[in-house]
């Protein structure tokens, strides 16, 4: 059983953030029929779905249908969003956790910080009884002080690092990470990872990848629409990667250019 599986229901996005690796694949929307195939294939392997790799999941016109389908198939639904389309979530209590990347806010998108956060607060106020809310901020974000001030005013609490703001509502801080890429300067064959051990990812075209940072689909383990997951788990690449991580060794070249876990 995996602790989670990332399912990219779309690789389209409504923003153009400077920290994003940017989608270089064909832009797609997953169909309901494709999503149902994935749900059926994942049932023996996980209970936790995370609806993103690249792209903004709330951009999918059937996002609420996808949430409800996953929930009725006994999956716990987790969504990570940039927050700009949060009002697309309509009367939905079937989300286990909603992660809102507040570092996505930028005035270049012609929306004030007040309007951006007020839309988010409106939806969060309806969801938090049944959904964990995680406001996420990178520590060096240019709007960090303004955002923290607004959160403190909203929840009447002093924020000092990771803070519980209210029932089921948290703010978390982290360093901006560098996306792994075969051409970046970082390189190390030593290191371990939780990829394949407790999670995998599925891109919008069905490509199975070892983790959510392989946004380009460089490590293609198979395709969920064509292959059996049990067979993929026994494949040569999968076994070599697992054995490597267990021995502090990065088998695949892309992993050697990843510094998300440096040791």
NORCOR-V388890 format. One record per backbone hydrogen bond with DSSP energy under -0.5 kcal/mol. NH is the residue of the N-H (numbers start at 1). CO is the residue of the C=O. E is the energy in kcal/mol with one decimal. If there is no record, write none. Layout:
nh: (NH:NH)
co: (CO:CO)
e: (E:E)
This chain:
nh: (2:3:4:5:6:7:7:8:8:9:11:20:30:35:36:37:38:39:40:41:42:43:45:46:47:49:49:50:51:51:52:53:56:57:57:59:60:63:66:67:68:69:70:71:72:73:74:75:76:77:77:78:79:81:86:88:89:90:91:93:96:96:97:98:99:99:100:100:101:101:102:102:103:104:105:109:110:116:117:118:119:120:121:122:123:124:125:126:126:127:127:128:130:131:132:133:134:135:135:136:136:137:139:141:144:147:148:149:150:151:152:153:154:155:156:157:160:163:165:165:166:169:170:171:172:174:179:181:184:188:191:196:196:197:197:198:199:200:201:202:203:206:208:209:209:214:215:217:220:221:221:222:224:226:227:232:233:234:235:239:240:241:242:243:244:245:246:247:247:248:249:250:251:256:257:257:258:262)
co: (45:198:198:48:200:5:50:6:202:7:28:17:9:31:32:33:34:35:36:37:38:39:42:42:2:47:76:5:49:78:50:54:12:55:80:56:57:60:62:63:64:65:66:67:68:69:71:70:47:75:94:49:97:99:83:85:86:88:89:91:77:94:77:132:79:97:98:134:81:99:100:136:136:101:102:106:107:112:113:114:115:116:117:118:119:120:121:122:123:123:124:124:127:127:96:168:98:133:170:100:134:172:174:138:141:143:144:145:146:147:148:149:150:151:152:152:158:171:163:169:169:166:133:163:135:137:177:257:181:256:248:199:210:194:195:194:194:4:209:6:207:203:222:201:207:211:213:214:218:208:219:208:206:223:223:228:229:230:232:235:236:237:238:239:240:241:242:243:244:245:244:189:249:252:253:254:255:260)
e: (-4.4:-1.5:-1.6:-2.0:-2.4:-0.5:-2.9:-0.5:-3.0:-1.1:-1.2:-1.1:-3.0:-2.4:-2.3:-1.7:-2.1:-2.6:-2.3:-2.1:-2.1:-1.2:-2.4:-1.7:-0.5:-0.6:-2.6:-2.5:-0.5:-2.3:-1.9:-1.0:-2.8:-0.6:-0.6:-2.1:-1.6:-1.7:-2.4:-2.4:-2.3:-2.5:-2.4:-2.3:-2.7:-1.1:-1.8:-2.4:-4.1:-0.6:-0.5:-2.2:-2.5:-2.7:-1.2:-2.5:-1.8:-0.7:-0.6:-0.7:-2.2:-0.6:-1.6:-3.1:-3.5:-0.5:-0.5:-2.9:-2.9:-0.6:-1.6:-1.6:-0.8:-1.9:-1.7:-1.9:-1.8:-2.5:-2.8:-2.6:-1.9:-1.5:-3.3:-2.2:-1.6:-2.9:-2.6:-0.5:-1.0:-1.1:-0.6:-2.3:-1.9:-1.3:-2.8:-3.4:-2.6:-0.5:-3.2:-3.1:-0.5:-2.2:-1.9:-1.8:-1.7:-2.6:-2.8:-2.1:-2.0:-2.4:-2.7:-2.2:-2.3:-2.6:-1.4:-0.8:-0.6:-1.9:-0.6:-2.3:-1.5:-2.2:-2.4:-2.4:-3.1:-1.8:-0.5:-0.7:-1.6:-2.0:-1.1:-2.7:-0.9:-0.7:-0.5:-2.4:-0.7:-0.8:-2.9:-2.9:-3.0:-2.4:-2.6:-2.7:-0.5:-1.2:-1.9:-1.3:-1.2:-2.7:-0.9:-0.6:-3.0:-1.6:-3.4:-1.8:-2.4:-0.9:-1.5:-2.5:-2.5:-2.4:-2.4:-2.6:-2.2:-2.6:-2.3:-0.7:-1.2:-1.4:-3.1:-3.2:-0.8:-1.2:-0.7:-1.3:-1.6:-0.5)
